Amino acid sequence: MTIKKRSRVTSLAAGRPPTARKPKSISRKATKALINAHHVLEKKKAQAIAKGDRAAEAAIESEIDALGGIEKYQLASLQGQRLDRGGDSSRVLMEWINPMDPTALYSKETRLKMLEVGALSTKNACSASGVFDVERIDLNSQSDGIIQQDFMKRPLPNDDSERFDIISLSLVLNFVPDALGRGAMLLRTLDFLKQPSMQYSSGLRNFFPSLFMVLPAPCVTNSRYMNESHLESIMNALGYMKVQSKITQRLVYYLWVRESGVQLPLKTFRKTELRSGRSRNNFTVVLPGSSG
């Protein structure tokens, strides 16, 4: 008697978004190569759009699709958040603020609001801390707890009830394909942060309102047009002051506290060579300045 093979049963998880499934492991080398390839292609795509070259734009879009699209990029980014790959970047933020006065930090009456731009997970350290009410947005949401939204097109807040105590830009600024767009993103963070004021208790005033920023380390340590002091000058011109920083082989972490308004007239920051050498990358931030 012939025994029929059982047909494979498809699990419920098969129909869920990619982040609901257990991610297939990607090697560190493959993860880095995939992320770098996406960054290069997105930059070329932005250049094609700026030139109005529809044929080039379509060709580049096909290359991005061939790599797996934004979904594969997000999978690589999530893979990079595994503990054995350096882990969740928001753990660094929590290490910085945990020594603060716990009475102020965990107060239900003064619950701190966070806007996480480019969110990939609803279970990171900030979400689990009990410190923040977190609103998460991403261009391509992979979870029910993340709103699909472009930060640059997010409606401006009407009042302080719609503003935030802290904004997280973890591995977001480097994904913006052009330097002028990065400057515009940093300027836009000011629209969504609360104003520096005496409303914060003494236990919170040194850390909020603030911007948590994470970048690949080479953006600052090996760029032809960017270094630590240049980045700090740009942030200072926007009214930010660096209160915490950490540099590892892979990433740089910053906590910038908003201490004042934009310095007017806003200083112009152009694409200027700061380091020479063929091995340098071209990451930078451009601010067009103002006439006052």
Salt bridges, closest charged atoms under 4 A:
GLU61 OE1 - LYS45 NZ 2.50
ASP84 OD2 - ARG82 NH2 2.41
ASP133 OD1 - ARG111 NE 2.86
GLU135 OE2 - ARG154 NH2 2.92
ASP160 OD1 - ARG163 NH1 3.29
ASP165 OD1 - LYS194 NZ 3.33
GLU228 OE2 - LYS242 NZ 3.01
GLU232 OE1 - LYS242 NZ 3.40
